[in-house]
Amino acid sequence: MVADIAPLSPFASDLPSGVRRAIVPAGFVAGGIACGIKASGRPDLAIVAALEGPVAAAAIYTSNRVVAAPVRRTQAHLAASEPNGGGGYGWARALISTSGCANAATGAAGDADQLEVAGLLATAIGATTDQILTMSTGVIGTRLPLERVATGIVGLAGSLGSEEAQLVDAAEALRTTDSVAKVSSVTFELPSAHGAGMVEARVTGIAKGVGMIHPQMATMLAVIMTDAVAEPATLHGILRGAAARTWDQLSVDGDTSTNDTVVLLASGAAGARPILAGSPDVEVFAAAVTAVARDLARQQAADGEGATTLITCQVSGARDDADARAVARAVVSSSLVKTAIHGRDPNWGRIVAAAGNARLPTAAVLQAGGLDPHEATMREGSAATVDPDRLRVAIGSHPVFDGASGGPLTFDRAAARSEMDRTELIVRLDLGIGEGRGEAFGCDLSEAYVLENSEYTT
């Protein structure tokens, strides 16, 4: 099952519209099956592969200092193919994901297991081991059942295909506590590599992750494919910029995982000219990648563990976009805001307090979001500029606070509560300082979240 599409907001007016379909870009095949990692018998093994390769690849990872074996393996393989990329970009032939076992905090044995998984897939598709990227998700501290995984790889590698249903199967196999598979696709045009005219290209992504979600990069796995062509370093810059607007603005519960990984693969099979750094094509391609990332992030927030409401916080009038994103992120990350929204309580004081606590992220995220390296370093971790005498807040369609008019506003609390009962609640803040804009995505915090996570391993 795949979630329905939602319209873009004015805060994403620079992005193309897409569809929540698993349309496979040219040059890729995919598939997913159950191989027995999960006791439930649900799908738990996914493969995405390039028909010809290796192809350009870029990745971003968890900021947790406890890094899972599949993350280290992917970093090592990308670094082997492109030493200057430092594990962030390089070349790859395929990606394999296992779910139900995180293979994190498993020591040298876990590293050996992950290397064997990569080797098994490499043998099955005629690649070299260092051309295989790996992902895992599930319970920390457990070992992969290698015999079951090996049998699954042999069976799945021979049945990969380019049909939508096969990519949906891969998305299903990524899932752990997700209630729905998450897919998104954007079609756009690029100049042809063979002369005048334009050709159609595509960016499609699949993702999982609805718990242990919090910036930076949240907690999730995602595979994004495109049939455009670009060098690995260009892909990495585009992916990092997309994450700064999307996955770095996503929070479910305030926890980050050991396994976060997003991979972007480019087959070049669309027949478009290469996307070169600094060219107009970069902006077109980056917008498509960002649109897919944004849609996947919104699906993840809406499907947060125990969630009943998608919270979208839109901030305008900030000093700059970096401040706006920081404030939006602080609001959706606040446990007090989350619980108030779950209780349908228009407690605007919690929103104001969260805004006043906002701090900017790391220099790397700020730079990816558009700041120059010096300014990003200077502002890392600093407080966002918020003046309560200029601040305005609305919960849905109800203005509730206006600092310039004395603060609290009279509003229809019953009507506000009713509006908070919708599947998405938009919280709007205008800081009244500058032209900066930004958004963030979260969900309410419910009793169901506590129940689901109180006995997760038992």
N, C-alpha and C positions, 0 to 999 in steps of 0.2 A: 504494500500500500504506500502511496506517495501523497504528500500534502498538497493542497490546492495552491494555485498561484495567488499572489497578492500584488496590488499595484505599487509602483514606485512612489515614494513620497517626494515632495518638493525638495527635500534635502538630498535627493539622489537624482536630480533633474539632469545631471551631466552624464548619466549612465543609460545604456540601452536597455530596453525591456527584454525579458526572456520568458521562457516557459519552464515549468517543472516537469520536464521530460528527460529521460536518459538517452538522448540522441548521441550516438557514438561518433566522434569526429573521425574523418578519414585517416586510415593508417593504424587504427587500434582495434584490438579485440579484447573481450572481457568475459568474466563468468564468476559464478559463486555457487558453492555447495555446502552441505553439512558433511564434515569428515570425522566428527566425534569428539571435538574439543569441548563443546558444551554438553553438559549432562542432559539438557533439555532436548537435544537432537535438532535444535534450530541451526540454520546456516551459519558457518563459522570460518570459511576459507574463501578468500576472494583473490582473483588475479586480474591485473590489467597489463597488457603487453603490446608492444609495437610490432607491427607486421615486419617491418624492416628496421634495422637499427645497428648500433645504438642511436637513440634520439636525445636531443637536448633536454636537460632536466634541472630543476631547481627545487629547493626544499627549505622550509623553516621548521623550527622545532620548539619543544618545551623550554621554558626558562627555569624549570625545577633543577636543582643541583643533583638530585638523584635521577640519573638518566637510564632509561630502560635499554636492554640489549638491542632491540630492533632499531632504536634511534642511533645508537653507536654504530651499528652495522651499516645503515644507510649513509651516515656521515663518512664512514671509512671508504665506502665504495665510490661515492661521489668524489671524494678527495683523491682517490687513486686515479680516476679518469681525468681530473682537472685539478692539479695540485694548487693552483692559484685561488681556487674557489673555497678552500678551507672547509670542505664538507657541505657548503651551502649550494653548490651547483656543479654540474659535470655532465656525464653522459650515462644513459641507462637503456636497457632493453625491456625490462619488465618490473612490475611491483607485485609483491605478495603480502596479503594481510591475513592474520589469524585473529579471531576474537574468542573471548572466554578465558584467555590467559594472557596477562600483560607481559610475561617474561621480564619482569623488573625486579631488582634486588635479588637476583638469582646467581650472582657471582660469575666465576669463570665458566661454570657448567652451562649457565644460561647463554653466555656469549658463544660457546661452542654449538649449542642447539641452534641459535639463530644463523650461524654460519652454515650449518648443515642444511637448514631450510632453504637458504639462498642457493646452495649448491645443487640441491634436489631440483629446484625449478630451473636452474641453468641447464642441467642435463636434459630435462624434459622438453625444453624449447630450443635447444642448440645454441645457448649463449654461454658466456663465461660467468663465473660466480660473481665477479666484481661488477657485472652489468645488472645485477639484481638488487632492487631496493626492498626494504622490509618494514612492515608495520605490525604491531600487535596491540591488543586492548583487552582488558578484563581484570581479573584479580591479581594483585601484586603479590610476588613471592611464590608463585607456582611455576612449575616447569611445563614446557610444551610436551604433549604426548607425541613424540616424533614418529612412531610407527603409524599412527593414524594420520598425521599430517602428510607423511610420505605417500601413503596410499591415496589420500585425497589429491595431492599434487599430480600424480600420474593420471588419475581419472579426469581431473578438471583441465589439465593442460591440453589434452587432446580434443576437448570439446568447446574451446573458446570461440567466440564469434562476435560479430558486429551488430547484432540485433539489439533493439532497445531492451527487450526482455532479459538479455544476458547481462547488460550493464545494471539493470535493476536487481538481478540476482547478486551481482557483486556488492551493490549498495546494501542489500538485505544482509549479506554475510559480514558487513562491517559492524552491524548493530550489536549492542549489548542491552542496555536498558532503554534504548530508543523505542518508542511505540510505532514509529513510521520510518520508512527509508527516506533519505534526503537526497534529492537530485535537482539539478538546475542546468539550463542550457541557453546560450545566447548565440545568435547567428549575426554576422556582420560582414562587411566587404573590405577587401584589400586590393591594391593594384596587382594585376597579373604578372607573373614572372616571365610570361611568354609574349610580351608586347603590350599593346594598348588594351584598355578595358579593365574591368574589375572582376574579381572572383569571389565566391562566397566562402567564408571561413567560419569555424565554429569553436566555441569554448564550452565544455561540458564538465560539470563537477559532481562528485558524490561525496557524502560526508556522514559521520556519526559523531555522537557526543551530546549527552543531555545532563550529565552530572560531572562533578569535579571540573566546573567550567568557570574560568575567571581570567581576566587579562593578567599577564600578557600572553597573547595568542590563544587564550582559553584552553580548554582541554578537549581535544578532539582529534579525529583522523579525517583527512580529506585528500582526495585524488582529483586533480583537475587536468583535463586533456585538451589539447588544441591541435588542429591541423594547420595552423600557421607555422612559420619557420622563423626562429630567432636563436641567437647564440645563448648558451647557458647563463652567462653573466647578465645579459639583458633580461632574460626570464626571471632571474633572481630579484633584480631591482623592481620589476613590475609586481612580482608576487609579494615582496615585502611592503611595497606601497599599498597594495590592495588590502593586506592584513591590517595595516595601520588604521584603515577606515572601517574595518569589518570585525575580524576575529579579535583584534585588540580592543574592541568596543563591546564585547560580549561577556555577560556574567550571569551565572545561574546561582551559585552557592558560595563563592568566595574561595574555592580550593582549586589548585592547579595540579595536574597529573605529571607522571613520569614519562608519558608516552606520546605527548602531542606531536603530531607530524602533519604537515601539508606538503604535498608534492605536486609540481606542475611539470607536465611532459608535453613536448612539442614535436609532432611527427613531420611537419612540413608537407603533408600530402595534399593540401588544398590547391597547390599550384600558384600560390601568391609569392610575390617577391619577398626577400628576406626583410624582416623588421630590424632596422638599424637604430642604434641609440641616437637620440636627438632628432629623428625623423618624425613627420606628422603621423606616420603609421603607428608609432609607439603609443601615442595618446588614444588612438582608436582601439588598439589591442588592449591597452591597460584598462580602458573603460569596460571592455567586455569581461576581462578577468575579474575586475572589481565588482561588476554586477552579479556575476555568478557567486563570488565569495560572500557578498552582502545577502543574497537570497538564502544561501546555505546557513549563514549565521543566524538569520531571522528564523529559519525553520528550527534550528537548534534551540534557540531561546524559547520559542513557542512550545517545544516538546520537552522543556526542562522537567526533570524528575518531579513528579507530583504537581506540576504547574497547571493552573487553570486560566492564566492570563499572560499574554505577551505584553511586556512593557517596552514601549519605545519612548525614549527621552530625546527630545529635539531642543537644542540650545542655539540661540541666535544672540547677536549683539555682544559677542565676546571680544576680548582684545585681539585674538586671532583664532584660527581653526584649532590650534593646539589647546588653547584654554577651553574652547567650547567642547572639544572631545573629552577633556579631563572632567569637566563638570557633568556632562552627560553620563560618563562612565561612573562617576561617584554616586549619582542618583540611582542608577539601575543596580549598583553593587550593594547598596545599603540594605541590611537585613531589616531595619525598621521600616523603610519604604516598602520593601517586599511584603512584609507581614501586614502592613496597613492596607495595601492593595488587595491582598488575599481576603482580608476582612471587609473589603469594600468600605473602608473608612477614609474619607477625603482629608486626611491629616496632613495638610500642606506644610506644617512646621517641620516634619521629618524631611521633606523635600528641600526646604530652605537650609536646614542644618547640614544635609548631605552635600549640597552645593558649596557651602562654606568650608567643607573639609577637603575639597577637590585638590589633588596634587597631580602634577604632570608626570608622565611615565619616564622610562629610561631614555637616554640619549639616542640609542639605536632606533627606538620606536619614533621618537620625535623627528629624527633625520628622515626615516622612511616616510613620515607624514608630511614632509616638505620643508622642515627647517634646515638651515645650513649647519654644518658640523659644529662650528664654534658656538652658535646660539643654542643648539641642541644640548651641548655639554654644559653650558652655563645654566640652562633652565631645567635640567634633569631633576626631578623630584621636588621642584619648587611649587609653592601654592599658586593655584589659578587665581586670577584677579576677579574678585567678586565684591561688589559694593551693595549692601542691603538697601541703601537708599535709592538705588536705581533698578534693583531686581524686580522682575514681574514673573508671576507663576500662574499657569493654568493647568487644571486637571481635566483632561478631555476638553470639552467646550466651555468649561466654567472657569473664568478668572477668579483666583482665590487670594492673590497677594500682589500688591503694587507698592513698592517701597517709596516711590515718588509721591504717592497719595496718602501716605501715612501707614502703609503696611497692610493689615488684614482687610479683606473685602467681604461684604455681605453677599452670600450666594445661596442657592437652593441646595441644601445638603442632601435632601432626598433625591433630587434629580441627579446630583453628582454621584451618589451611591448607585443609582440605577445605571448610569453610564459606565461606571467602573465594573459592571457585571458583564461587559462585552468581552469577546475573546482577545481583543487588543485594546490596550489603554495607551493613549498618547499623552505624555506629560511634557508641557512646553515651558521653557524658561527663556526669558530675554534679559541679558545682563546689562543692557543699556550703556555699553562702554565702547564698542567698536563694531566691526563688520564680520567677526568670526562666527562660523557656523559649524555644528557637529551633531552627531547623533550616536546613540548607544542602545543596545538591546539586552533585555533581561526578562525575568519572569517573577511571578509571586512565589513566596516561600510558604509551603503548606504543611499540614500534618502528614500528608501522604509522603512528602519528601523524607520526613523523619522516620516514618515506618519503613520505607524502602531501604534506607541506608543504615537502620539500626541493627539489621541482621543480614547484611549483604553477603557474607561468606558462609553463613550457616542456614 
